[in-house]
């Protein structure tokens, strides 16, 4: 049931300019859902800042952004 309800809730939230995360950011389970509330450009900017501040990915690895935004082949 959750797999059917979540997309509806995320789409409704995005349609009302809301966010799918709280002040603590995205967790491991929601990282790939960030596109519901952030543009691809915003996600890439966040990934660039994370790479600048945490080049060795030792601070909360894989818990803030989708892995696709952090992968080296993204032209960083």
N, C-alpha and C positions, 0 to 999 in steps of 0.2 A: 504494500500500500504506500509506503514511504517513497518508493521510487516513482510512483505515479503522482503523488502530491507535491513533492519537492519542486519539480520543474514549474508547475503551476504557481506555486508560492513565489519562486524566484522571478518568474516573468511578471507577475502582478506587482511585486516590489519594484522591479526595474521600471515598469510602466508608470509608477508613481514617484520616480526619481529617488527611490530608497536604496539602501545598501544591504547586502546579504551578510555583512559582518558587523561586529561590535567594535568598541574602541581598542580591543586587544588584537584586532586583525583577523586574518583567515587562519583556520586550523588546517591540519593535514587533510581532513575529509572534504573541506570546501575549497581548497586551493584551485582546483580545476573549474570551479563555478564562478570565478571572479568576473568572467565576461558578462555576467548579468548586470553588474553595476559599475564596471570600469571599461573604458575603451581600450583597444589593443595598444594604442599609443601611451596611455597612462600606465598600463601594465609594463610595457617596455621601459618607461622612465623609472618606475619603481625597481625593476630588475637592475637597471644601470646604477641606481643609487645603492642598492644592496651590494652589488659587485664592488663598487667603489669603497664602501664602508666595511665590507666583510669579504675580502678577496679569497679567503680560504674556506668560505662557507661553514664556519664553525659556530655561528650564532643561529640557533634554531633552524638547522638545515631542513629544507623541504617543507617548512611549515608556514610560509608566508605567501609565496607566489607559486604559480603552476610550474612544474618542472620544465615545460616547454619554453617558458620565458627565461629560465636560468641556464639553459643548455648552451654550450660554447658555440654551436653552429648557428646561433642567432646573429652573428656578425658583430659581436661586442668589441 
